[in-house]
């Protein structure tokens, strides 16, 4: 035991020294379910693996630190935590370059990948030497992200939050009425009926899954829809108390106190560990947002995503870093909000997508800036499946999109509203052509095409090189 304590202390000291001298940086890639995290990490790793190759300077023209610092190598390093599976980059890349290309499979568990950059060291006292920078990235299911809001919520607060959510969505989620059917049937102060409890948990899970299908973000607890290794475990057999108020008694085997006990165990043993492993020591954060999903879902979905990010970001540590905080309690000093899937629009619509993104995260970004972090916005396509080109249409030059597939005709997708309104949302839903794009056609060894990854790299890493 003493050896393990010493080993853990040594690792902590090593980590602290590396962080102090900018030898490693931990980047949080944060996004809701199906926001594009797996595609982003795949593209990011592929970009790193191509560092030093011919033509990369041109491909990364806005990543000015690439040439300035003399980057000559990028690669995958051994995991920082050997007990955590490595992000399956090779499988994701192989799926893209297959004869029948497939999009990378979304994450269903936690994984880590550690990247390494080698570049020139131009400091006066070490001429001709090179330096290393390690970048740690954790991947996780987007469904689990929302559980972070539970960190500071009692069971009563959780129940109140979800009761409000259920009431808001009564008219748009069909299975809501089935949840309310349990009103009067559940006896909170009587001994738990495990068969009945399983039934109400199943109904609540079905309701969460319907919410997810409709594009709503507030899916909690997240492990209910993607349990991973908790499948069938009693720790995820509870529901928020959604019904009438009552005075709970003290007996531990009552339905209410059983669910409260399981919730508290879930928060302490599952959510806190997830936070500690993945988010507690982040230096910088990339927040991926699917603005198209918000527009497609309607007013309720748009407001839900808006509210969710505002609540979610309360659980991250933002602010500038000094020497002490860098070692002992690092803050997230840079945040970038990125609107994903920008290959769904023409280049001249990117300004509107950027404006829409800013309007969506106004409250959340104000919190980040208010705590002292640098905050920026961008549009991004991690794996670009279209190309934008100009054609003459009835005497006018217009931009259209094309793909690598001969059976796909060039098309004009439509306009993106720069700000949300009921009228603009209805126009988008009526006229915008959102396609389920197929992956680009690639051969083994080809770099993954992307849009604006060089801007992302300059912002996130430029000052560390």
C-alpha positions, 0 to 999 in steps of 0.5 A: 500500500505504501508503494502505491501511495509513493507511486501515485505521489510521484505520478502527481509530481511528474504531472505537475512539473509537466504542466508547469513547463507546458510539456503537456496539456489536457483538452476537453472535447465536450459535446452532446450526444451525436454532436460529432466528438468521435469524428472530431477526435478521429480528424484531429489525430489524423492531422497530428499523424500528418505533421511533418509530411509534405504539403501540410504547411499549405493545408494548415495555413492558418495554424501559423505556429506550425511553421513558426515553431518548426513542427516536424513530428506528430504521433500517438503516445502511450496512454497517460492512464494505462487502465483506460482503453485507447481511443480506437483511432485506427478502426475509425480511420479504417472505416473511412478508407474502406471500399464502402466508407463508413462514418466512425462509430459513436463512443459507447464508453470512456477512452483516452488518447495521448498525442505528441508533437515534436518541434524546434526549441528556439530558447537561447540556452538550448539552441538546436534542441527540440521540445515535446508537447503532449496533448491528452484527450478523453472521449466519452459518450455524449449521453453521459455528459449531462450527468455532470449537472447532478454533481451538486444536486440533491435527489429533491433538486434532481426531482424538481428539475425533471418534474419541470422538464416533463411538464414542459414537454408534455405536448411534444413527447408522446410517452409523457402521459405514461409517466403521469399514469403512475400518479397515485399508483406509487406509494412512496412511504411503503416498502418498495415493490421491485416489480413496480419499480422496474416498470416505472424505471422502464417507462422513464427510460422510454421517455428519455429515449423519445426525448433524445430522438426529438433532439432534446439535450437534457437526458438525465441520468445519461447512463439510463439510455447508454448504461455501458457496464451498468446494464441491469445494475440496481444503482441505475434503477431509480427515477426522479419523483415526478408526482405530488408532494408528500412528507417522506418518512424515515424507513430505509426500505420505502420506495422513496428512500430506496430511490433516493439512496440509489440516486446518491450512490449513482452521483457519488460513485459514478458521476463524480468518478466520471468527472474526476477522470475526464474533466477535473483537470482540463486546461482547454475546452472545445465545445461542439454544438450541432446547430442544425439539430436545434433548428430541426427540432423546433422551439422546444429543442432550441430552448432546451439545448440553450438552457442545458449548456448554461446549466452544464458549464457550471460544473467546469473550472474556468479562469486564467492560470497562474503558477499555483493554479497550473500545478494544483488546481488548473482552470480552463483558460481557453474555450472555443464554441464550434458549430459542427457539420459546416460541410452541410452549407455553402461557404457564404452561409458560414457567417450566418451559422457563426452568428446563430451559434453565438446567439445560442450560447450567449448565456453560457459564453458570458459565464465563461468570459466572466470567470476569466477564460478566453472564449472564441467561436468558429464553424467546423467540419471535422470530416468534410464530405462536400466541396463548395463550388460556383456555378452559373444558374440562370445568369447568376453565379451561385455556390453549390455543394458536391460530393465524391459520389457520381449519383449525387447531383450538385445542390444548393442546400439553402440559407441558415438564419443568423438568429433564432426566431419562430419564423426563421425556424419554420423557413429553415424546416420548410426550405433547407435541404439537410442531407444525410451525407456519406463519408468522403471517398479516401484511400489508405494514407490519405489525410482526412479532409476537414474544414477550419481545423487549422484555425482550431489548432492555432487557437488551442495550441498556438501559444504552447509551441 
